[in-house]
Structure formats: C-alpha cells, structure tokens
C-alpha cells in the first residue's frame, strides 16, 4: 500500500512551503490503513485549508485511489 503513502506525500509536498518537512507514516492493520501526515507547524494551515476544505479534498482523492476496498484508508493530519 505504499502507493497511497506516496500519493499523500506528493500532494502534501506540492502544497507546503517546506517540502523537506513532510513525513507520512503508514500503519497497516487488519481492516484499516492509517496514514499519518506530519508537516512543519507553519504549513499546517496550508494542508488543512479554510474550514478544512483542502483536507477534505485530499481525503477524497485518497479514498478514490484506494483500490483495495477490503481495507478502509484513513488520513490523520498530525500537528
């Protein structure tokens, strides 16, 4: 499932001003895949967007890219 991790990392690096600070950790369990996204503190607002619209859009892209429908994919944005 590293394709999903790479996707989130690529999207995040395109949005933030400090792409070197982007880190995505993948936690794979029996029923879910959790992707933890960590960015520089000053880029957190860029990732979330106004009223969370950008974060919702990233999550929508992630769910569309998740071809393995047996596992649910969750994006957590860490502060």
mmCIF file of the N, C-alpha and C atoms, coordinates in Angstrom:
data_MODEL
# 
_entry.id   MODEL 
# 
loop_
_atom_site.group_PDB 
_atom_site.id 
_atom_site.type_symbol 
_atom_site.label_atom_id 
_atom_site.label_alt_id 
_atom_site.label_comp_id 
_atom_site.label_asym_id 
_atom_site.label_entity_id 
_atom_site.label_seq_id 
_atom_site.pdbx_PDB_ins_code 
_atom_site.Cartn_x 
_atom_site.Cartn_y 
_atom_site.Cartn_z 
_atom_site.occupancy 
_atom_site.B_iso_or_equiv 
_atom_site.pdbx_formal_charge 
_atom_site.auth_seq_id 
_atom_site.auth_comp_id 
_atom_site.auth_asym_id 
_atom_site.auth_atom_id 
_atom_site.pdbx_PDB_model_num 
ATOM 1   N N  . UNK A 1 1  ? 0.811   -1.204 0.000  1.00 0.00 ? 1  UNK A N  1 
ATOM 2   C CA . UNK A 1 1  ? 0.000   0.000  0.000  1.00 0.00 ? 1  UNK A CA 1 
ATOM 3   C C  . UNK A 1 1  ? 0.847   1.259  0.000  1.00 0.00 ? 1  UNK A C  1 
ATOM 4   N N  . UNK A 1 2  ? 2.106   1.147  -0.283 1.00 0.00 ? 2  UNK A N  1 
ATOM 5   C CA . UNK A 1 2  ? 2.951   2.332  -0.277 1.00 0.00 ? 2  UNK A CA 1 
ATOM 6   C C  . UNK A 1 2  ? 2.568   3.308  -1.382 1.00 0.00 ? 2  UNK A C  1 
ATOM 7   N N  . UNK A 1 3  ? 1.777   2.863  -2.366 1.00 0.00 ? 3  UNK A N  1 
ATOM 8   C CA . UNK A 1 3  ? 1.304   3.769  -3.396 1.00 0.00 ? 3  UNK A CA 1 
ATOM 9   C C  . UNK A 1 3  ? 0.472   4.893  -2.782 1.00 0.00 ? 3  UNK A C  1 
ATOM 10  N N  . UNK A 1 4  ? -0.365  4.565  -1.815 1.00 0.00 ? 4  UNK A N  1 
ATOM 11  C CA . UNK A 1 4  ? -1.190  5.574  -1.149 1.00 0.00 ? 4  UNK A CA 1 
ATOM 12  C C  . UNK A 1 4  ? -0.315  6.527  -0.330 1.00 0.00 ? 4  UNK A C  1 
ATOM 13  N N  . UNK A 1 5  ? 0.697   5.990  0.317  1.00 0.00 ? 5  UNK A N  1 
ATOM 14  C CA . UNK A 1 5  ? 1.619   6.820  1.089  1.00 0.00 ? 5  UNK A CA 1 
ATOM 15  C C  . UNK A 1 5  ? 2.346   7.790  0.168  1.00 0.00 ? 5  UNK A C  1 
ATOM 16  N N  . UNK A 1 6  ? 2.806   7.284  -0.961 1.00 0.00 ? 6  UNK A N  1 
ATOM 17  C CA . UNK A 1 6  ? 3.492   8.130  -1.935 1.00 0.00 ? 6  UNK A CA 1 
ATOM 18  C C  . UNK A 1 6  ? 2.567   9.207  -2.493 1.00 0.00 ? 6  UNK A C  1 
ATOM 19  N N  . UNK A 1 7  ? 1.306   8.860  -2.712 1.00 0.00 ? 7  UNK A N  1 
ATOM 20  C CA . UNK A 1 7  ? 0.334   9.820  -3.219 1.00 0.00 ? 7  UNK A CA 1 
ATOM 21  C C  . UNK A 1 7  ? 0.150   10.980 -2.246 1.00 0.00 ? 7  UNK A C  1 
ATOM 22  N N  . UNK A 1 8  ? -0.056  10.662 -0.967 1.00 0.00 ? 8  UNK A N  1 
ATOM 23  C CA . UNK A 1 8  ? -0.251  11.703 0.037  1.00 0.00 ? 8  UNK A CA 1 
ATOM 24  C C  . UNK A 1 8  ? 1.008   12.549 0.176  1.00 0.00 ? 8  UNK A C  1 
ATOM 25  N N  . UNK A 1 9  ? 2.154   11.919 0.150  1.00 0.00 ? 9  UNK A N  1 
ATOM 26  C CA . UNK A 1 9  ? 3.421   12.650 0.263  1.00 0.00 ? 9  UNK A CA 1 
ATOM 27  C C  . UNK A 1 9  ? 3.604   13.617 -0.915 1.00 0.00 ? 9  UNK A C  1 
ATOM 28  N N  . UNK A 1 10 ? 3.288   13.175 -2.110 1.00 0.00 ? 10 UNK A N  1 
ATOM 29  C CA . UNK A 1 10 ? 3.410   14.027 -3.296 1.00 0.00 ? 10 UNK A CA 1 
ATOM 30  C C  . UNK A 1 10 ? 2.457   15.209 -3.240 1.00 0.00 ? 10 UNK A C  1 
ATOM 31  N N  . UNK A 1 11 ? 1.219   14.962 -2.857 1.00 0.00 ? 11 UNK A N  1 
ATOM 32  C CA . UNK A 1 11 ? 0.232   16.046 -2.741 1.00 0.00 ? 11 UNK A CA 1 
ATOM 33  C C  . UNK A 1 11 ? 0.672   17.050 -1.689 1.00 0.00 ? 11 UNK A C  1 
ATOM 34  N N  . UNK A 1 12 ? 1.081   16.562 -0.530 1.00 0.00 ? 12 UNK A N  1 
ATOM 35  C CA . UNK A 1 12 ? 1.480   17.456 0.563  1.00 0.00 ? 12 UNK A CA 1 
ATOM 36  C C  . UNK A 1 12 ? 2.694   18.294 0.182  1.00 0.00 ? 12 UNK A C  1 
ATOM 37  N N  . UNK A 1 13 ? 3.675   17.687 -0.461 1.00 0.00 ? 13 UNK A N  1 
ATOM 38  C CA . UNK A 1 13 ? 4.877   18.424 -0.856 1.00 0.00 ? 13 UNK A CA 1 
ATOM 39  C C  . UNK A 1 13 ? 4.565   19.513 -1.875 1.00 0.00 ? 13 UNK A C  1 
ATOM 40  N N  . UNK A 1 14 ? 3.539   19.306 -2.688 1.00 0.00 ? 14 UNK A N  1 
ATOM 41  C CA . UNK A 1 14 ? 3.150   20.311 -3.677 1.00 0.00 ? 14 UNK A CA 1 
ATOM 42  C C  . UNK A 1 14 ? 2.444   21.503 -3.026 1.00 0.00 ? 14 UNK A C  1 
ATOM 43  N N  . UNK A 1 15 ? 1.865   21.304 -1.852 1.00 0.00 ? 15 UNK A N  1 
ATOM 44  C CA . UNK A 1 15 ? 1.092   22.352 -1.180 1.00 0.00 ? 15 UNK A CA 1 
ATOM 45  C C  . UNK A 1 15 ? 1.940   23.198 -0.240 1.00 0.00 ? 15 UNK A C  1 
ATOM 46  N N  . UNK A 1 16 ? 2.833   22.570 0.507  1.00 0.00 ? 16 UNK A N  1 
ATOM 47  C CA . UNK A 1 16 ? 3.553   23.255 1.584  1.00 0.00 ? 16 UNK A CA 1 
ATOM 48  C C  . UNK A 1 16 ? 4.733   24.077 1.075  1.00 0.00 ? 16 UNK A C  1 
ATOM 49  N N  . UNK A 1 17 ? 5.232   24.948 1.946  1.00 0.00 ? 17 UNK A N  1 
ATOM 50  C CA . UNK A 1 17 ? 6.417   25.742 1.611  1.00 0.00 ? 17 UNK A CA 1 
ATOM 51  C C  . UNK A 1 17 ? 7.712   25.051 2.034  1.00 0.00 ? 17 UNK A C  1 
ATOM 52  N N  . UNK A 1 18 ? 7.616   24.100 2.946  1.00 0.00 ? 18 UNK A N  1 
ATOM 53  C CA . UNK A 1 18 ? 8.789   23.330 3.383  1.00 0.00 ? 18 UNK A CA 1 
ATOM 54  C C  . UNK A 1 18 ? 8.573   21.849 3.062  1.00 0.00 ? 18 UNK A C  1 
ATOM 55  N N  . UNK A 1 19 ? 8.758   21.449 1.803  1.00 0.00 ? 19 UNK A N  1 
ATOM 56  C CA . UNK A 1 19 ? 8.502   20.047 1.436  1.00 0.00 ? 19 UNK A CA 1 
ATOM 57  C C  . UNK A 1 19 ? 9.437   19.055 2.116  1.00 0.00 ? 19 UNK A C  1 
ATOM 58  N N  . UNK A 1 20 ? 10.602  19.523 2.544  1.00 0.00 ? 20 UNK A N  1 
ATOM 59  C CA . UNK A 1 20 ? 11.535  18.610 3.228  1.00 0.00 ? 20 UNK A CA 1 
ATOM 60  C C  . UNK A 1 20 ? 11.021  18.185 4.601  1.00 0.00 ? 20 UNK A C  1 
ATOM 61  N N  . UNK A 1 21 ? 10.036  18.911 5.143  1.00 0.00 ? 21 UNK A N  1 
ATOM 62  C CA . UNK A 1 21 ? 9.488   18.593 6.462  1.00 0.00 ? 21 UNK A CA 1 
ATOM 63  C C  . UNK A 1 21 ? 8.279   17.659 6.388  1.00 0.00 ? 21 UNK A C  1 
ATOM 64  N N  . UNK A 1 22 ? 7.882   17.245 5.192  1.00 0.00 ? 22 UNK A N  1 
ATOM 65  C CA . UNK A 1 22 ? 6.722   16.357 5.026  1.00 0.00 ? 22 UNK A CA 1 
ATOM 66  C C  . UNK A 1 22 ? 7.131   14.920 5.316  1.00 0.00 ? 22 UNK A C  1 
ATOM 67  N N  . UNK A 1 23 ? 6.389   14.287 6.216  1.00 0.00 ? 23 UNK A N  1 
ATOM 68  C CA . UNK A 1 23 ? 6.614   12.876 6.551  1.00 0.00 ? 23 UNK A CA 1 
ATOM 69  C C  . UNK A 1 23 ? 5.272   12.166 6.617  1.00 0.00 ? 23 UNK A C  1 
ATOM 70  N N  . UNK A 1 24 ? 5.185   11.017 5.986  1.00 0.00 ? 24 UNK A N  1 
ATOM 71  C CA . UNK A 1 24 ? 3.967   10.216 6.008  1.00 0.00 ? 24 UNK A CA 1 
ATOM 72  C C  . UNK A 1 24 ? 4.314   8.845  6.576  1.00 0.00 ? 24 UNK A C  1 
ATOM 73  N N  . UNK A 1 25 ? 3.606   8.477  7.636  1.00 0.00 ? 25 UNK A N  1 
ATOM 74  C CA . UNK A 1 25 ? 3.802   7.181  8.276  1.00 0.00 ? 25 UNK A CA 1 
ATOM 75  C C  . UNK A 1 25 ? 2.582   6.313  7.978  1.00 0.00 ? 25 UNK A C  1 
ATOM 76  N N  . UNK A 1 26 ? 2.803   5.105  7.533  1.00 0.00 ? 26 UNK A N  1 
ATOM 77  C CA . UNK A 1 26 ? 1.706   4.192  7.193  1.00 0.00 ? 26 UNK A CA 1 
ATOM 78  C C  . UNK A 1 26 ? 1.582   3.118  8.265  1.00 0.00 ? 26 UNK A C  1 
ATOM 79  N N  . UNK A 1 27 ? 0.380   2.993  8.813  1.00 0.00 ? 27 UNK A N  1 
ATOM 80  C CA . UNK A 1 27 ? 0.092   1.963  9.807  1.00 0.00 ? 27 UNK A CA 1 
ATOM 81  C C  . UNK A 1 27 ? -0.951  1.040  9.192  1.00 0.00 ? 27 UNK A C  1 
ATOM 82  N N  . UNK A 1 28 ? -0.560  -0.186 8.936  1.00 0.00 ? 28 UNK A N  1 
ATOM 83  C CA . UNK A 1 28 ? -1.420  -1.150 8.248  1.00 0.00 ? 28 UNK A CA 1 
ATOM 84  C C  . UNK A 1 28 ? -1.916  -2.178 9.258  1.00 0.00 ? 28 UNK A C  1 
ATOM 85  N N  . UNK A 1 29 ? -3.230  -2.237 9.443  1.00 0.00 ? 29 UNK A N  1 
ATOM 86  C CA . UNK A 1 29 ? -3.801  -3.247 10.333 1.00 0.00 ? 29 UNK A CA 1 
ATOM 87  C C  . UNK A 1 29 ? -4.737  -4.151 9.523  1.00 0.00 ? 29 UNK A C  1 
ATOM 88  N N  . UNK A 1 30 ? -5.460  -5.009 10.196 1.00 0.00 ? 30 UNK A N  1 
ATOM 89  C CA . UNK A 1 30 ? -6.289  -5.990 9.502  1.00 0.00 ? 30 UNK A CA 1 
ATOM 90  C C  . UNK A 1 30 ? -7.399  -5.359 8.671  1.00 0.00 ? 30 UNK A C  1 
ATOM 91  N N  . UNK A 1 31 ? -8.046  -4.314 9.194  1.00 0.00 ? 31 UNK A N  1 
ATOM 92  C CA . UNK A 1 31 ? -9.192  -3.734 8.497  1.00 0.00 ? 31 UNK A CA 1 
ATOM 93  C C  . UNK A 1 31 ? -8.969  -2.313 7.995  1.00 0.00 ? 31 UNK A C  1 
ATOM 94  N N  . UNK A 1 32 ? -7.935  -1.643 8.479  1.00 0.00 ? 32 UNK A N  1 
ATOM 95  C CA . UNK A 1 32 ? -7.722  -0.250 8.080  1.00 0.00 ? 32 UNK A CA 1 
ATOM 96  C C  . UNK A 1 32 ? -6.254  0.037  7.781  1.00 0.00 ? 32 UNK A C  1 
ATOM 97  N N  . UNK A 1 33 ? -6.068  1.080  7.001  1.00 0.00 ? 33 UNK A N  1 
ATOM 98  C CA . UNK A 1 33 ? -4.744  1.631  6.756  1.00 0.00 ? 33 UNK A CA 1 
ATOM 99  C C  . UNK A 1 33 ? -4.810  3.072  7.231  1.00 0.00 ? 33 UNK A C  1 
ATOM 100 N N  . UNK A 1 34 ? -3.958  3.421  8.172  1.00 0.00 ? 34 UNK A N  1 
ATOM 101 C CA . UNK A 1 34 ? -3.915  4.785  8.678  1.00 0.00 ? 34 UNK A CA 1 
ATOM 102 C C  . UNK A 1 34 ? -2.657  5.454  8.139  1.00 0.00 ? 34 UNK A C  1 
ATOM 103 N N  . UNK A 1 35 ? -2.839  6.590  7.485  1.00 0.00 ? 35 UNK A N  1 
ATOM 104 C CA . UNK A 1 35 ? -1.720  7.377  7.000  1.00 0.00 ? 35 UNK A CA 1 
ATOM 105 C C  . UNK A 1 35 ? -1.621  8.621  7.866  1.00 0.00 ? 35 UNK A C  1 
ATOM 106 N N  . UNK A 1 36 ? -0.507  8.742  8.563  1.00 0.00 ? 36 UNK A N  1 
ATOM 107 C CA . UNK A 1 36 ? -0.276  9.898  9.433  1.00 0.00 ? 36 UNK A CA 1 
ATOM 108 C C  . UNK A 1 36 ? 0.595   10.899 8.691  1.00 0.00 ? 36 UNK A C  1 
ATOM 109 N N  . UNK A 1 37 ? 0.047   12.085 8.466  1.00 0.00 ? 37 UNK A N  1 
ATOM 110 C CA . UNK A 1 37 ? 0.762   13.135 7.745  1.00 0.00 ? 37 UNK A CA 1 
ATOM 111 C C  . UNK A 1 37 ? 1.269   14.166 8.734  1.00 0.00 ? 37 UNK A C  1 
ATOM 112 N N  . UNK A 1 38 ? 2.575   14.413 8.688  1.00 0.00 ? 38 UNK A N  1 
ATOM 113 C CA . UNK A 1 38 ? 3.184   15.419 9.555  1.00 0.00 ? 38 UNK A CA 1 
ATOM 114 C C  . UNK A 1 38 ? 3.907   16.425 8.672  1.00 0.00 ? 38 UNK A C  1 
ATOM 115 N N  . UNK A 1 39 ? 3.610   17.713 8.892  1.00 0.00 ? 39 UNK A N  1 
ATOM 116 C CA . UNK A 1 39 ? 4.251   18.798 8.149  1.00 0.00 ? 39 UNK A CA 1 
ATOM 117 C C  . UNK A 1 39 ? 4.811   19.800 9.152  1.00 0.00 ? 39 UNK A C  1 
ATOM 118 N N  . UNK A 1 40 ? 5.555   20.778 8.646  1.00 0.00 ? 40 UNK A N  1 
ATOM 119 C CA . UNK A 1 40 ? 6.074   21.839 9.514  1.00 0.00 ? 40 UNK A CA 1 
ATOM 120 C C  . UNK A 1 40 ? 4.892   22.600 10.120 1.00 0.00 ? 40 UNK A C  1 
ATOM 121 N N  . UNK A 1 41 ? 5.040   23.082 11.356 1.00 0.00 ? 41 UNK A N  1 
ATOM 122 C CA . UNK A 1 41 ? 3.920   23.786 12.019 1.00 0.00 ? 41 UNK A CA 1 
ATOM 123 C C  . UNK A 1 41 ? 3.366   24.959 11.206 1.00 0.00 ? 41 UNK A C  1 
ATOM 124 N N  . UNK A 1 42 ? 4.227   25.674 10.512 1.00 0.00 ? 42 UNK A N  1 
ATOM 125 C CA . UNK A 1 42 ? 3.748   26.822 9.733  1.00 0.00 ? 42 UNK A CA 1 
ATOM 126 C C  . UNK A 1 42 ? 3.015   26.400 8.460  1.00 0.00 ? 42 UNK A C  1 
ATOM 127 N N  . UNK A 1 43 ? 3.122   25.139 8.068  1.00 0.00 ? 43 UNK A N  1 
ATOM 128 C CA . UNK A 1 43 ? 2.430   24.641 6.879  1.00 0.00 ? 43 UNK A CA 1 
ATOM 129 C C  . UNK A 1 43 ? 1.127   23.917 7.208  1.00 0.00 ? 43 UNK A C  1 
ATOM 130 N N  . UNK A 1 44 ? 0.825   23.770 8.464  1.00 0.00 ? 44 UNK A N  1 
ATOM 131 C CA . UNK A 1 44 ? -0.368  23.032 8.869  1.00 0.00 ? 44 UNK A CA 1 
ATOM 132 C C  . UNK A 1 44 ? -1.636  23.670 8.305  1.00 0.00 ? 44 UNK A C  1 
ATOM 133 N N  . UNK A 1 45 ? -1.718  24.981 8.325  1.00 0.00 ? 45 UNK A N  1 
ATOM 134 C CA . UNK A 1 45 ? -2.880  25.678 7.781  1.00 0.00 ? 45 UNK A CA 1 
ATOM 135 C C  . UNK A 1 45 ? -3.024  25.482 6.284  1.00 0.00 ? 45 UNK A C  1 
ATOM 136 N N  . UNK A 1 46 ? -1.916  25.367 5.585  1.00 0.00 ? 46 UNK A N  1 
ATOM 137 C CA . UNK A 1 46 ? -1.965  25.132 4.138  1.00 0.00 ? 46 UNK A CA 1 
ATOM 138 C C  . UNK A 1 46 ? -2.530  23.749 3.826  1.00 0.00 ? 46 UNK A C  1 
ATOM 139 N N  . UNK A 1 47 ? -2.191  22.776 4.628  1.00 0.00 ? 47 UNK A N  1 
ATOM 140 C CA . UNK A 1 47 ? -2.688  21.418 4.412  1.00 0.00 ? 47 UNK A CA 1 
ATOM 141 C C  . UNK A 1 47 ? -4.173  21.318 4.748  1.00 0.00 ? 47 UNK A C  1 
ATOM 142 N N  . UNK A 1 48 ? -4.585  21.942 5.836  1.00 0.00 ? 48 UNK A N  1 
ATOM 143 C CA . UNK A 1 48 ? -5.985  21.853 6.263  1.00 0.00 ? 48 UNK A CA 1 
ATOM 144 C C  . UNK A 1 48 ? -6.884  22.720 5.385  1.00 0.00 ? 48 UNK A C  1 
ATOM 145 N N  . UNK A 1 49 ? -6.446  23.934 5.068  1.00 0.00 ? 49 UNK A N  1 
ATOM 146 C CA . UNK A 1 49 ? -7.246  24.826 4.237  1.00 0.00 ? 49 UNK A CA 1 
ATOM 147 C C  . UNK A 1 49 ? -8.365  25.490 5.020  1.00 0.00 ? 49 UNK A C  1 
ATOM 148 N N  . UNK A 1 50 ? -9.037  26.427 4.367  1.00 0.00 ? 50 UNK A N  1 
ATOM 149 C CA . UNK A 1 50 ? -10.156 27.124 5.016  1.00 0.00 ? 50 UNK A CA 1 
ATOM 150 C C  . UNK A 1 50 ? -11.280 26.152 5.300  1.00 0.00 ? 50 UNK A C  1 
ATOM 151 N N  . UNK A 1 51 ? -11.714 26.141 6.549  1.00 0.00 ? 51 UNK A N  1 
ATOM 152 C CA . UNK A 1 51 ? -12.794 25.270 7.016  1.00 0.00 ? 51 UNK A CA 1 
ATOM 153 C C  . UNK A 1 51 ? -12.537 23.795 6.720  1.00 0.00 ? 51 UNK A C  1 
ATOM 154 N N  . UNK A 1 52 ? -11.271 23.440 6.551  1.00 0.00 ? 52 UNK A N  1 
ATOM 155 C CA . UNK A 1 52 ? -10.902 22.047 6.311  1.00 0.00 ? 52 UNK A CA 1 
ATOM 156 C C  . UNK A 1 52 ? -11.152 21.566 4.895  1.00 0.00 ? 52 UNK A C  1 
ATOM 157 N N  . UNK A 1 53 ? -11.402 22.493 3.978  1.00 0.00 ? 53 UNK A N  1 
ATOM 158 C CA . UNK A 1 53 ? -11.730 22.098 2.604  1.00 0.00 ? 53 UNK A CA 1 
ATOM 159 C C  . UNK A 1 53 ? -10.591 21.374 1.900  1.00 0.00 ? 53 UNK A C  1 
ATOM 160 N N  . UNK A 1 54 ? -9.363  21.818 2.105  1.00 0.00 ? 54 UNK A N  1 
ATOM 161 C CA . UNK A 1 54 ? -8.231  21.158 1.438  1.00 0.00 ? 54 UNK A CA 1 
ATOM 162 C C  . UNK A 1 54 ? -8.016  19.762 2.015  1.00 0.00 ? 54 UNK A C  1 
ATOM 163 N N  . UNK A 1 55 ? -8.152  19.613 3.327  1.00 0.00 ? 55 UNK A N  1 
ATOM 164 C CA . UNK A 1 55 ? -8.008  18.291 3.951  1.00 0.00 ? 55 UNK A CA 1 
ATOM 165 C C  . UNK A 1 55 ? -9.101  17.347 3.450  1.00 0.00 ? 55 UNK A C  1 
ATOM 166 N N  . UNK A 1 56 ? -10.319 17.857 3.294  1.00 0.00 ? 56 UNK A N  1 
ATOM 167 C CA . UNK A 1 56 ? -11.412 17.036 2.756  1.00 0.00 ? 56 UNK A CA 1 
ATOM 168 C C  . UNK A 1 56 ? -11.101 16.597 1.332  1.00 0.00 ? 56 UNK A C  1 
ATOM 169 N N  . UNK A 1 57 ? -10.548 17.505 0.531  1.00 0.00 ? 57 UNK A N  1 
ATOM 170 C CA . UNK A 1 57 ? -10.205 17.170 -0.857 1.00 0.00 ? 57 UNK A CA 1 
ATOM 171 C C  . UNK A 1 57 ? -9.120  16.099 -0.914 1.00 0.00 ? 57 UNK A C  1 
ATOM 172 N N  . UNK A 1 58 ? -8.126  16.210 -0.050 1.00 0.00 ? 58 UNK A N  1 
ATOM 173 C CA . UNK A 1 58 ? -7.057  15.204 -0.010 1.00 0.00 ? 58 UNK A CA 1 
ATOM 174 C C  . UNK A 1 58 ? -7.635  13.851 0.389  1.00 0.00 ? 58 UNK A C  1 
ATOM 175 N N  . UNK A 1 59 ? -8.534  13.849 1.357  1.00 0.00 ? 59 UNK A N  1 
ATOM 176 C CA . UNK A 1 59 ? -9.162  12.591 1.795  1.00 0.00 ? 59 UNK A CA 1 
ATOM 177 C C  . UNK A 1 59 ? -10.021 11.988 0.681  1.00 0.00 ? 59 UNK A C  1 
ATOM 178 N N  . UNK A 1 60 ? -10.681 12.833 -0.102 1.00 0.00 ? 60 UNK A N  1 
ATOM 179 C CA . UNK A 1 60 ? -11.489 12.347 -1.228 1.00 0.00 ? 60 UNK A CA 1 
ATOM 180 C C  . UNK A 1 60 ? -10.605 11.684 -2.274 1.00 0.00 ? 60 UNK A C  1 
ATOM 181 N N  . UNK A 1 61 ? -9.476  12.312 -2.588 1.00 0.00 ? 61 UNK A N  1 
ATOM 182 C CA . UNK A 1 61 ? -8.526  11.723 -3.540 1.00 0.00 ? 61 UNK A CA 1 
ATOM 183 C C  . UNK A 1 61 ? -7.998  10.399 -3.005 1.00 0.00 ? 61 UNK A C  1 
ATOM 184 N N  . UNK A 1 62 ? -7.711  10.362 -1.715 1.00 0.00 ? 62 UNK A N  1 
ATOM 185 C CA . UNK A 1 62 ? -7.199  9.136  -1.099 1.00 0.00 ? 62 UNK A CA 1 
ATOM 186 C C  . UNK A 1 62 ? -8.219  7.998  -1.194 1.00 0.00 ? 62 UNK A C  1 
ATOM 187 N N  . UNK A 1 63 ? -9.479  8.289  -0.920 1.00 0.00 ? 63 UNK A N  1 
ATOM 188 C CA . UNK A 1 63 ? -10.481 7.227  -0.983 1.00 0.00 ? 63 UNK A CA 1 
ATOM 189 C C  . UNK A 1 63 ? -10.714 6.773  -2.426 1.00 0.00 ? 63 UNK A C  1 
ATOM 190 N N  . UNK A 1 64 ? -10.596 7.690  -3.389 1.00 0.00 ? 64 UNK A N  1 
ATOM 191 C CA . UNK A 1 64 ? -10.726 7.297  -4.798 1.00 0.00 ? 64 UNK A CA 1 
ATOM 192 C C  . UNK A 1 64 ? -9.549  6.434  -5.248 1.00 0.00 ? 64 UNK A C  1 
ATOM 193 N N  . UNK A 1 65 ? -8.378  6.707  -4.716 1.00 0.00 ? 65 UNK A N  1 
ATOM 194 C CA . UNK A 1 65 ? -7.188  5.942  -5.089 1.00 0.00 ? 65 UNK A CA 1 
ATOM 195 C C  . UNK A 1 65 ? -7.099  4.595  -4.374 1.00 0.00 ? 65 UNK A C  1 
ATOM 196 N N  . UNK A 1 66 ? -7.888  4.408  -3.341 1.00 0.00 ? 66 UNK A N  1 
ATOM 197 C CA . UNK A 1 66 ? -7.856  3.168  -2.562 1.00 0.00 ? 66 UNK A CA 1 
ATOM 198 C C  . UNK A 1 66 ? -8.595  2.068  -3.312 1.00 0.00 ? 66 UNK A C  1 
ATOM 199 N N  . UNK A 1 67 ? -7.849  1.278  -4.053 1.00 0.00 ? 67 UNK A N  1 
ATOM 200 C CA . UNK A 1 67 ? -8.460  0.222  -4.865 1.00 0.00 ? 67 UNK A CA 1 
ATOM 201 C C  . UNK A 1 67 ? -8.779  -1.019 -4.042 1.00 0.00 ? 67 UNK A C  1 
ATOM 202 N N  . UNK A 1 68 ? -8.079  -1.186 -2.935 1.00 0.00 ? 68 UNK A N  1 
ATOM 203 C CA . UNK A 1 68 ? -8.306  -2.348 -2.071 1.00 0.00 ? 68 UNK A CA 1 
ATOM 204 C C  . UNK A 1 68 ? -9.489  -2.042 -1.159 1.00 0.00 ? 68 UNK A C  1 
ATOM 205 N N  . UNK A 1 69 ? -10.664 -2.324 -1.605 1.00 0.00 ? 69 UNK A N  1 
ATOM 206 C CA . UNK A 1 69 ? -11.875 -1.964 -0.850 1.00 0.00 ? 69 UNK A CA 1 
ATOM 207 C C  . UNK A 1 69 ? -12.088 -2.831 0.385  1.00 0.00 ? 69 UNK A C  1 
ATOM 208 N N  . UNK A 1 70 ? -11.255 -3.836 0.600  1.00 0.00 ? 70 UNK A N  1 
ATOM 209 C CA . UNK A 1 70 ? -11.403 -4.651 1.800  1.00 0.00 ? 70 UNK A CA 1 
ATOM 210 C C  . UNK A 1 70 ? -10.854 -3.929 3.025  1.00 0.00 ? 70 UNK A C  1 
ATOM 211 N N  . UNK A 1 71 ? -10.020 -2.897 2.789  1.00 0.00 ? 71 UNK A N  1 
ATOM 212 C CA . UNK A 1 71 ? -9.460  -2.113 3.883  1.00 0.00 ? 71 UNK A CA 1 
ATOM 213 C C  . UNK A 1 71 ? -9.867  -0.657 3.740  1.00 0.00 ? 71 UNK A C  1 
ATOM 214 N N  . UNK A 1 72 ? -10.222 -0.056 4.831  1.00 0.00 ? 72 UNK A N  1 
ATOM 215 C CA . UNK A 1 72 ? -10.579 1.353  4.860  1.00 0.00 ? 72 UNK A CA 1 
ATOM 216 C C  . UNK A 1 72 ? -9.297  2.169  5.044  1.00 0.00 ? 72 UNK A C  1 
ATOM 217 N N  . UNK A 1 73 ? -9.189  3.274  4.350  1.00 0.00 ? 73 UNK A N  1 
ATOM 218 C CA . UNK A 1 73 ? -7.997  4.107  4.428  1.00 0.00 ? 73 UNK A CA 1 
ATOM 219 C C  . UNK A 1 73 ? -8.337  5.432  5.117  1.00 0.00 ? 73 UNK A C  1 
ATOM 220 N N  . UNK A 1 74 ? -7.564  5.792  6.130  1.00 0.00 ? 74 UNK A N  1 
ATOM 221 C CA . UNK A 1 74 ? -7.809  6.993  6.930  1.00 0.00 ? 74 UNK A CA 1 
ATOM 222 C C  . UNK A 1 74 ? -6.575  7.885  6.887  1.00 0.00 ? 74 UNK A C  1 
ATOM 223 N N  . UNK A 1 75 ? -6.800  9.170  6.692  1.00 0.00 ? 75 UNK A N  1 
ATOM 224 C CA . UNK A 1 75 ? -5.716  10.147 6.739  1.00 0.00 ? 75 UNK A CA 1 
ATOM 225 C C  . UNK A 1 75 ? -5.823  10.932 8.034  1.00 0.00 ? 75 UNK A C  1 
ATOM 226 N N  . UNK A 1 76 ? -4.764  10.906 8.818  1.00 0.00 ? 76 UNK A N  1 
ATOM 227 C CA . UNK A 1 76 ? -4.672  11.706 10.039 1.00 0.00 ? 76 UNK A CA 1 
ATOM 228 C C  . UNK A 1 76 ? -3.612  12.760 9.832  1.00 0.00 ? 76 UNK A C  1 
ATOM 229 N N  . UNK A 1 77 ? -3.999  14.014 10.064 1.00 0.00 ? 77 UNK A N  1 
ATOM 230 C CA . UNK A 1 77 ? -3.055  15.107 9.958  1.00 0.00 ? 77 UNK A CA 1 
ATOM 231 C C  . UNK A 1 77 ? -2.577  15.451 11.364 1.00 0.00 ? 77 UNK A C  1 
ATOM 232 N N  . UNK A 1 78 ? -1.298  15.223 11.615 1.00 0.00 ? 78 UNK A N  1 
ATOM 233 C CA . UNK A 1 78 ? -0.743  15.422 12.954 1.00 0.00 ? 78 UNK A CA 1 
ATOM 234 C C  . UNK A 1 78 ? -0.199  16.843 13.084 1.00 0.00 ? 78 UNK A C  1 
ATOM 235 N N  . UNK A 1 79 ? -0.397  17.409 14.268 1.00 0.00 ? 79 UNK A N  1 
ATOM 236 C CA . UNK A 1 79 ? 0.132   18.762 14.499 1.00 0.00 ? 79 UNK A CA 1 
ATOM 237 C C  . UNK A 1 79 ? 1.442   18.703 15.243 1.00 0.00 ? 79 UNK A C  1 
# 
